[in-house]
Amino acid sequence: MKISNGFGDAERAQVAALYWQAFGAKLGSVMRPTGTAHAFFRDVLDPGFALVARDAQGQLLGVAGFKTATGALANGGARDLARHYGLLGALWRGPLLMLLERGVEPGVLQMDGIFVDSAARGRGVGSALLDAITEHARALGCDRVRLDVIDTNPRAQALYERKGFVAAGRQTTGPFRWLFGFRTATRMERAVIALD
């Protein structure tokens, strides 16, 4: 398995489909219909904020996205929403999506999603991507990697804990839990140890 920076234009549709496969249950009520959501993410996912795992034949297996002060993997804004969902659709979707936004903080690399093709699960792809993100954070001079995991994804939380992430806070969705399909999101952090 090889980890590299970014993905090509020819892979946009595949990456968008994998993104939706991973986050559709969380975003579905806001971002449906599925075809429109695929088109939206195909347009807004930014390869400059992605590390990609590939097999020996170059087949894309998974992606780890991140967010910095200059951008993010899921880099869509109000104009992108309006282009895909219309003005009225953007007006109600935008504020709801803002509830899920995480800011950036100096010294912390904020992950912006990690997702692995279902056919590649159980092959260590997620672990390799988490290690690669940590190395990327070290190269950027960060001392922590941060991510959020929702309460309906205990398998992912167990992986993060095995990779050294620890809980650092929790946020509830309150009255919006019925919309997003989860009750709480746990903020988890992994220390980046400087190499001498």
QUINORFEN-V264228 format. One record per pair of residues at least 24 apart in sequence whose C-alpha atoms are under 6 Angstrom apart, sorted by the first residue. I is the first residue (numbers start at 1). GAP is how many residues later the second one is. Records with the same first field share a line. If there is no record, write none. Layout:
# QUINORFEN-V264228
I->GAP / GAP
This chain:
# QUINORFEN-V264228
1->53 / 54
2->51 / 52
3->49 / 50
4->47 / 48
5->46
6->41 / 42 / 44 / 45
7->40
12->30
13->29
16->25 / 26
22->93
26->154 / 155
29->150
44->31 / 32
45->28 / 29 / 30
46->27
49->24
61->55 / 56
62->53 / 54 / 55
63->51 / 52
64->49 / 50
65->46 / 47 / 48
66->44 / 45 / 46
67->43 / 44 / 45
107->35 / 36
108->34 / 36 / 37
109->28 / 36
110->36
111->35 / 36
143->48 / 49
144->46 / 47 / 48
145->44 / 45
146->42 / 43
147->40 / 41
148->38 / 39 / 40
149->36 / 37
150->34 / 35
151->33
164->26
165->24 / 25
